[in-house]
Amino acid sequence: MTNEIREKVMEMLVDVLAEEGEGIGEIGPDDDLSEFGVNSMTFIRLVLALEMEFGVSWEDDDLQYQNFLTLNNIIRYVEATMASTSA
């Protein structure tokens, strides 16, 4: 499922950044997303998109920037949240 999540997260990230007028090049799995234009507003929009797409919900206290700093961090966080809600 990780590849499916990776593809979907990447697609959502591209969409969110495109709406902000930011284009992105090649993003590595451990690249700092702030270098590609992710700021506080795009962070919020990405979190909302992730919640809707994957059927997860995070409390405000859970939304720590380091969980969303890289593509790999986002994928791990989404997977962990999905696993804990399905358990």
C-alpha positions as a Python dict, from the first residue, in 0.01 Angstrom:
ca = {
    (1, 'M'): (0, 0, 0),
    (2, 'T'): (296, 232, 51),
    (3, 'N'): (338, 288, -324),
    (4, 'E'): (-30, 376, -358),
    (5, 'I'): (-5, 616, -66),
    (6, 'R'): (319, 764, -204),
    (7, 'E'): (162, 827, -545),
    (8, 'K'): (-152, 980, -395),
    (9, 'V'): (41, 1200, -151),
    (10, 'M'): (265, 1321, -434),
    (11, 'E'): (-38, 1395, -652),
    (12, 'M'): (-203, 1591, -370),
    (13, 'L'): (118, 1781, -298),
    (14, 'V'): (152, 1879, -664),
    (15, 'D'): (-214, 1990, -672),
    (16, 'V'): (-185, 2197, -353),
    (17, 'L'): (134, 2366, -470),
    (18, 'A'): (-14, 2430, -816),
    (19, 'E'): (-309, 2606, -654),
    (20, 'E'): (-58, 2830, -476),
    (21, 'G'): (113, 2905, -807),
    (22, 'E'): (417, 2699, -714),
    (23, 'G'): (559, 2448, -957),
    (24, 'I'): (771, 2165, -829),
    (25, 'G'): (1048, 1969, -984),
    (26, 'E'): (1169, 1631, -876),
    (27, 'I'): (1106, 1575, -505),
    (28, 'G'): (1312, 1312, -329),
    (29, 'P'): (1153, 1108, -52),
    (30, 'D'): (1358, 1284, 216),
    (31, 'D'): (1373, 1635, 70),
    (32, 'D'): (1257, 1919, 294),
    (33, 'L'): (923, 2019, 145),
    (34, 'S'): (964, 2381, 255),
    (35, 'E'): (1228, 2406, -17),
    (36, 'F'): (952, 2336, -270),
    (37, 'G'): (716, 2606, -146),
    (38, 'V'): (530, 2430, 135),
    (39, 'N'): (445, 2696, 391),
    (40, 'S'): (189, 2718, 671),
    (41, 'M'): (-101, 2770, 429),
    (42, 'T'): (-7, 2486, 195),
    (43, 'F'): (60, 2269, 500),
    (44, 'I'): (-298, 2320, 620),
    (45, 'R'): (-441, 2256, 274),
    (46, 'L'): (-232, 1941, 238),
    (47, 'V'): (-342, 1811, 579),
    (48, 'L'): (-708, 1867, 489),
    (49, 'A'): (-660, 1689, 156),
    (50, 'L'): (-487, 1397, 331),
    (51, 'E'): (-766, 1368, 587),
    (52, 'M'): (-1032, 1362, 316),
    (53, 'E'): (-846, 1122, 85),
    (54, 'F'): (-741, 865, 344),
    (55, 'G'): (-1032, 898, 585),
    (56, 'V'): (-810, 993, 875),
    (57, 'S'): (-843, 1273, 1124),
    (58, 'W'): (-578, 1439, 1334),
    (59, 'E'): (-617, 1651, 1645),
    (60, 'D'): (-447, 1990, 1636),
    (61, 'D'): (-185, 1866, 1884),
    (62, 'D'): (-92, 1586, 1639),
    (63, 'L'): (-13, 1826, 1357),
    (64, 'Q'): (354, 1873, 1424),
    (65, 'Y'): (557, 2005, 1133),
    (66, 'Q'): (821, 1730, 1159),
    (67, 'N'): (553, 1473, 1074),
    (68, 'F'): (503, 1651, 741),
    (69, 'L'): (856, 1772, 669),
    (70, 'T'): (930, 1517, 394),
    (71, 'L'): (737, 1289, 163),
    (72, 'N'): (852, 985, 362),
    (73, 'N'): (744, 1146, 690),
    (74, 'I'): (397, 1211, 551),
    (75, 'I'): (363, 856, 421),
    (76, 'R'): (474, 704, 753),
    (77, 'Y'): (239, 932, 945),
    (78, 'V'): (-59, 853, 722),
    (79, 'E'): (11, 478, 743),
    (80, 'A'): (50, 489, 1121),
    (81, 'T'): (-274, 683, 1157),
    (82, 'M'): (-460, 445, 926),
    (83, 'A'): (-324, 144, 1118),
    (84, 'S'): (-426, 287, 1455),
    (85, 'T'): (-778, 373, 1339),
    (86, 'S'): (-835, 29, 1186),
    (87, 'A'): (-708, -158, 1493),
}
